[in-house]
Amino acid sequence: MHHRSLKRWLVGSSLMLGSLGSLGVAPATAWAQGPASDSDGLKRAREQFAQALALQTGGDWAGALALLKEVAAVKPTPQVRFNIALCEEQLGLLVAALGDYELAGSDAQAQKADQVRQEVDARLESLKARVPRVVVKRGEGADSATISLDGVALGDSVLNSPLPVDPGPHVVEGAGIGFLPFKQAFRVAEQQTATIEVKLQLAPVKAEPVPAAPPPPAQTMRTAGFIVGGAGVASLIASGTMFYLRHTTINDLDKQCGADRTECPESARSTIDRGELYTTLGNVTLVVGALGLGVGATLVVLGGRSSTRASVGIAPGAVGANAGGATLFGKF
């Protein structure tokens, strides 16, 4: 702001404040209308307005702006709006100042405050030339992108048009499905116009992981053979344990009933039942173990013949209780 114009306005506002006893728009009697509480609020507003003018004179534009906003909440006169815009202009908030100057001018015209209107016209003319502009355009890949300026989404009606912004740093961002995000930070100075074209690049297609190839049939067959054979060995061990327990039980029964077992006391019933259980379990685990060993050995042998594709068929009863030609079943 020109020093002479600022000094003239501050002096003029002070004269209005002192002579009218108001916010520079009406005599003090105009503020006294209404309840006493309203009068107290207006009195405080006049005091804050005077403090704001003093802060402006001392160059504390931020402090003055805070006070003036409180005053405007009580009485938004053209003078108050003008001083708010003046503070915003000095703080570099040119876009906000532009809007408040226009509001002050509109109110001043409605209230026939000619002095305020003249000051507004003088400030607007110079301020409009100072406000920087940004033109945001859609570029390649951004036809359907969401575009924002400083976090505010821009509609198609304002794209490709100069948008007033404050001097300083700004950010334009763009986003679209299937595209890499766009972000460009830039700075603009007073009277400068910046043009930003939003261009989006296709996002790289993520390669799907190639599933591991299944093991060759021969390897699978050999692995299965070792597993089945191992189960067969475990079953044979269990069978041996059962037959050992059966033998021990027979010895106990001989002690109770004699070698011929012609007469057995009733107390020997539990021993007989236990012996029959061991015999049954021993026979079952023996058959399962023999089958497991036979099938496992067959799978291992066939799996080793990698050049031959063979199917394994185990006929029921091929490996049975008479493995190796010996009778393995026991009877209790």
C-alpha positions as CSV (number, residue, x, y, z in Angstrom):
1,M,0.0,0.0,0.0
2,H,1.2,3.5,-0.8
3,H,2.5,5.1,2.4
4,R,0.6,8.4,1.8
5,S,-2.7,6.6,1.1
6,L,-2.3,4.4,4.2
7,K,-1.4,7.4,6.4
8,R,-4.4,9.3,5.1
9,W,-6.8,6.4,5.8
10,L,-5.5,5.8,9.3
11,V,-5.8,9.5,10.1
12,G,-9.3,9.6,8.6
13,S,-10.4,6.6,10.6
14,S,-9.1,8.1,13.8
15,L,-10.9,11.3,13.2
16,M,-14.2,9.4,12.5
17,L,-13.7,7.4,15.7
18,G,-13.1,10.4,17.8
19,S,-15.7,12.7,16.4
20,L,-18.5,10.1,16.0
21,G,-17.8,7.9,19.0
22,S,-18.5,4.8,16.8
23,L,-16.9,2.5,14.4
24,G,-16.7,5.4,11.9
25,V,-20.2,5.1,10.6
26,A,-22.7,6.7,12.9
27,P,-22.9,8.9,16.0
28,A,-22.6,7.3,19.4
29,T,-26.4,7.6,19.9
30,A,-26.9,5.1,17.1
31,W,-25.0,2.5,19.1
32,A,-27.0,3.2,22.2
33,Q,-30.2,1.8,20.7
34,G,-31.2,-1.6,22.2
35,P,-30.7,-3.4,25.5
36,A,-27.9,-2.4,27.9
37,S,-26.1,-5.6,27.1
38,D,-26.0,-4.7,23.4
39,S,-24.7,-1.2,24.3
40,D,-21.9,-2.8,26.4
41,G,-20.9,-5.0,23.4
42,L,-20.8,-2.0,21.1
43,K,-18.7,-0.1,23.5
44,R,-16.2,-2.9,23.7
45,A,-16.3,-3.1,19.9
46,R,-15.4,0.6,19.6
47,E,-12.5,0.1,22.0
48,Q,-11.2,-2.9,20.0
49,F,-11.6,-0.9,16.8
50,A,-9.5,1.9,18.3
51,Q,-6.9,-0.7,19.5
52,A,-6.8,-2.2,16.0
53,L,-6.1,1.2,14.4
54,A,-3.2,1.7,16.9
55,L,-1.8,-1.7,16.0
56,Q,-2.0,-0.9,12.3
57,T,-0.1,2.3,12.9
58,G,2.6,0.3,14.7
59,G,2.8,-2.3,11.9
60,D,1.2,-5.2,13.9
61,W,-1.1,-6.2,11.1
62,A,-1.8,-9.7,12.5
63,G,-2.8,-8.4,15.9
64,A,-5.0,-5.7,14.3
65,L,-6.7,-8.3,12.1
66,A,-7.6,-10.5,15.1
67,L,-9.2,-7.6,16.8
68,L,-11.1,-6.4,13.7
69,K,-12.6,-9.8,13.2
70,E,-14.0,-9.7,16.7
71,V,-15.4,-6.2,15.9
72,A,-16.9,-7.5,12.7
73,A,-18.8,-10.2,14.7
74,V,-20.6,-7.3,16.5
75,K,-20.9,-4.7,13.8
76,P,-19.6,-5.4,10.3
77,T,-19.5,-1.8,9.0
78,P,-17.9,-0.9,5.7
79,Q,-15.0,0.7,7.7
80,V,-14.4,-2.5,9.7
81,R,-14.4,-4.6,6.5
82,F,-12.1,-2.1,4.8
83,N,-9.6,-2.3,7.7
84,I,-9.8,-6.2,7.7
85,A,-9.0,-6.1,4.0
86,L,-6.1,-3.7,4.6
87,C,-4.6,-6.0,7.2
88,E,-4.9,-9.0,4.9
89,E,-3.3,-7.2,2.1
90,Q,-0.3,-6.2,4.3
91,L,0.0,-9.9,5.4
92,G,0.1,-11.2,1.9
93,L,-3.4,-12.7,2.0
94,L,-4.2,-11.0,-1.3
95,V,-7.1,-13.2,-2.3
96,A,-8.9,-12.7,1.0
97,A,-8.1,-9.0,0.9
98,L,-9.6,-8.8,-2.6
99,G,-12.9,-10.3,-1.4
100,D,-13.1,-8.2,1.7
101,Y,-12.4,-5.0,-0.3
102,E,-15.3,-5.8,-2.6
103,L,-17.6,-6.5,0.4
104,A,-16.5,-3.2,2.0
105,G,-17.2,-1.3,-1.3
106,S,-20.6,-3.0,-1.7
107,D,-21.6,-2.1,1.9
108,A,-20.2,1.4,1.5
109,Q,-22.3,2.1,-1.6
110,A,-25.4,0.8,0.1
111,Q,-24.8,3.0,3.2
112,K,-23.6,5.9,1.1
113,A,-20.2,5.9,2.8
114,D,-18.5,7.8,0.0
115,Q,-15.1,8.1,1.7
116,V,-14.9,4.3,2.2
117,R,-16.1,3.7,-1.4
118,Q,-13.3,5.9,-2.8
119,E,-10.7,4.2,-0.7
120,V,-12.0,0.8,-1.8
121,D,-11.9,1.7,-5.4
122,A,-8.3,3.0,-5.1
123,R,-7.1,-0.2,-3.3
124,L,-8.9,-2.6,-5.6
125,E,-7.4,-1.1,-8.7
126,S,-3.8,-1.7,-7.5
127,L,-4.5,-4.9,-5.7
128,K,-6.1,-6.7,-8.7
129,A,-2.9,-6.1,-10.6
130,R,-0.8,-7.6,-7.8
131,V,-2.7,-10.8,-7.3
132,P,-1.0,-13.8,-9.0
133,R,-2.9,-16.3,-11.0
134,V,-2.7,-20.0,-11.7
135,V,-4.1,-21.8,-14.8
136,V,-4.5,-25.5,-14.3
137,K,-5.1,-27.6,-17.4
138,R,-5.8,-31.3,-18.1
139,G,-2.9,-32.9,-20.0
140,E,-2.2,-36.4,-21.4
141,G,-3.9,-39.1,-19.3
142,A,-5.8,-36.7,-17.1
143,D,-9.1,-36.6,-19.0
144,S,-11.0,-38.1,-16.1
145,A,-8.5,-37.4,-13.3
146,T,-9.4,-35.7,-10.0
147,I,-7.4,-32.5,-9.8
148,S,-6.8,-30.2,-6.8
149,L,-5.0,-27.0,-6.0
150,D,-3.7,-26.7,-2.4
151,G,-6.0,-29.6,-1.4
152,V,-9.1,-28.0,-2.9
153,A,-10.7,-30.0,-5.7
154,L,-11.1,-28.1,-9.0
155,G,-14.2,-28.7,-11.2
156,D,-14.1,-28.5,-14.9
157,S,-15.7,-25.0,-14.8
158,V,-12.6,-23.5,-13.3
159,L,-10.0,-25.5,-15.1
160,N,-8.2,-23.6,-17.9
161,S,-9.2,-20.4,-16.2
162,P,-6.8,-18.0,-14.3
163,L,-7.4,-18.6,-10.6
164,P,-6.4,-15.9,-8.1
165,V,-3.9,-17.2,-5.5
166,D,-1.7,-15.7,-2.8
167,P,2.0,-15.2,-3.5
168,G,4.1,-18.1,-2.4
169,P,4.2,-21.9,-2.6
170,H,1.3,-23.9,-4.0
171,V,0.7,-27.6,-5.0
172,V,-1.3,-29.1,-7.8
173,E,-2.2,-32.8,-7.5
174,G,-3.9,-35.2,-9.9
175,A,-5.1,-38.8,-9.4
176,G,-6.8,-41.3,-11.7
177,I,-7.5,-45.0,-11.5
178,G,-4.7,-47.0,-13.2
179,F,-2.3,-44.0,-13.3
180,L,0.6,-42.9,-11.1
181,P,-0.3,-39.9,-8.9
182,F,0.7,-36.4,-10.2
183,K,2.1,-33.8,-7.8
184,Q,3.8,-30.5,-8.7
185,A,4.9,-27.9,-6.2
186,F,5.6,-24.4,-7.4
187,R,5.8,-20.8,-6.3
188,V,4.3,-17.6,-7.8
189,A,5.1,-14.0,-7.1
190,E,2.9,-11.0,-7.3
191,Q,1.6,-10.1,-10.8
192,Q,2.8,-13.6,-12.1
193,T,0.6,-16.1,-13.9
194,A,1.7,-19.8,-13.6
195,T,0.3,-22.5,-15.9
196,I,0.3,-26.1,-14.7
197,E,-0.6,-29.0,-17.0
198,V,-1.6,-32.2,-15.2
199,K,-0.2,-35.2,-17.0
200,L,-0.7,-38.8,-15.7
201,Q,1.4,-41.8,-16.5
202,L,0.0,-45.3,-16.6
203,A,0.9,-47.3,-13.5
204,P,3.2,-50.2,-14.2
205,V,1.4,-53.6,-14.3
206,K,2.5,-55.8,-11.5
207,A,3.8,-59.1,-12.8
208,E,1.9,-62.0,-11.3
209,P,4.2,-64.4,-9.4
210,V,4.9,-67.5,-11.4
211,P,3.7,-70.5,-9.4
212,A,6.4,-73.1,-8.6
213,A,6.4,-76.0,-11.0
214,P,5.1,-79.1,-9.4
215,P,7.7,-81.8,-8.7
216,P,8.1,-84.4,-11.5
217,P,5.9,-87.5,-11.2
218,A,8.9,-89.7,-10.4
219,Q,10.0,-87.5,-7.5
220,T,6.5,-87.3,-6.1
221,M,6.2,-91.1,-6.4
222,R,9.5,-91.7,-4.6
223,T,8.5,-89.3,-1.8
224,A,5.2,-91.0,-1.4
225,G,6.9,-94.3,-1.3
226,F,9.2,-93.3,1.6
227,I,6.3,-91.9,3.5
228,V,4.2,-95.0,3.1
229,G,7.1,-97.2,3.9
230,G,7.9,-95.2,7.0
231,A,4.4,-95.7,8.2
232,G,4.7,-99.4,7.5
233,V,7.8,-99.6,9.6
234,A,6.1,-97.8,12.5
235,S,3.1,-100.2,12.2
236,L,5.4,-103.2,12.4
237,I,7.1,-101.8,15.5
238,A,3.7,-101.4,17.0
239,S,2.8,-105.0,16.0
240,G,6.0,-106.3,17.7
241,T,5.1,-104.4,20.9
242,M,1.6,-106.0,20.9
243,F,2.9,-109.5,20.4
244,Y,5.4,-109.0,23.2
245,L,2.6,-107.9,25.5
246,R,0.6,-110.9,24.3
247,H,3.5,-113.2,25.3
248,T,3.7,-111.6,28.7
249,T,0.0,-112.0,29.2
250,I,0.2,-115.7,28.3
251,N,2.8,-116.3,30.9
252,D,0.6,-114.6,33.5
253,L,-2.3,-116.8,32.4
254,D,-0.2,-119.9,32.7
255,K,0.6,-119.0,36.3
256,Q,-3.1,-118.6,37.1
257,C,-4.6,-121.5,35.2
258,G,-1.7,-123.9,34.7
259,A,-0.1,-125.0,31.5
260,D,-3.1,-126.9,30.3
261,R,-5.6,-124.1,31.3
262,T,-8.3,-126.6,32.1
263,E,-9.4,-124.7,35.2
264,C,-9.1,-121.0,35.3
265,P,-10.4,-118.9,38.2
266,E,-12.8,-116.1,37.5
267,S,-10.1,-113.6,38.4
268,A,-8.2,-114.7,35.3
269,R,-11.0,-113.2,33.0
270,S,-9.3,-109.8,32.8
271,T,-6.0,-111.4,31.8
272,I,-7.7,-113.4,29.1
273,D,-9.5,-110.3,27.7
274,R,-6.2,-108.4,27.7
275,G,-4.5,-111.2,25.9
276,E,-7.2,-111.3,23.2
277,L,-6.9,-107.5,22.8
278,Y,-3.1,-107.7,22.3
279,T,-3.5,-110.5,19.8
280,T,-6.1,-108.5,17.7
281,L,-4.0,-105.3,17.8
282,G,-0.8,-107.2,16.9
283,N,-2.5,-108.9,13.9
284,V,-3.9,-105.7,12.6
285,T,-0.7,-103.6,12.9
286,L,1.2,-106.5,11.4
287,V,-1.0,-106.5,8.3
288,V,-0.9,-102.7,8.0
289,G,2.9,-102.7,8.5
290,A,3.4,-105.3,5.8
291,L,1.2,-103.5,3.4
292,G,2.9,-100.2,4.1
293,L,6.3,-101.7,3.4
294,G,5.2,-103.4,0.2
295,V,3.5,-100.4,-1.2
296,G,6.3,-98.0,-0.2
297,A,8.9,-100.2,-1.7
298,T,6.9,-100.5,-4.9
299,L,6.5,-96.7,-5.2
300,V,10.2,-96.1,-4.5
301,V,11.2,-98.6,-7.2
302,L,8.8,-97.2,-9.8
303,G,9.7,-93.6,-9.0
304,G,13.3,-94.4,-9.6
305,R,12.5,-95.3,-13.2
306,S,12.2,-91.7,-14.4
307,S,12.0,-92.8,-18.0
308,T,9.0,-95.0,-17.5
309,R,5.5,-93.8,-16.7
310,A,3.8,-96.4,-14.7
311,S,0.8,-96.7,-12.6
312,V,0.9,-98.6,-9.4
313,G,-1.9,-101.0,-8.6
314,I,-2.0,-102.9,-5.4
315,A,-4.4,-105.8,-5.7
316,P,-6.3,-106.5,-2.5
317,G,-4.6,-109.3,-0.6
318,A,-1.4,-109.0,-2.6
319,V,0.5,-108.4,0.6
320,G,-1.2,-110.1,3.5
321,A,-0.8,-112.0,6.6
322,N,1.3,-114.6,4.9
323,A,4.2,-112.3,4.0
324,G,7.3,-114.3,3.1
325,G,5.3,-117.5,3.2
326,A,5.2,-117.5,7.1
327,T,2.0,-117.5,9.0
328,L,2.0,-114.2,11.0
329,F,-1.5,-114.3,12.5
330,G,-1.6,-115.3,16.1
331,K,-4.5,-116.9,18.0
332,F,-5.0,-116.5,21.7
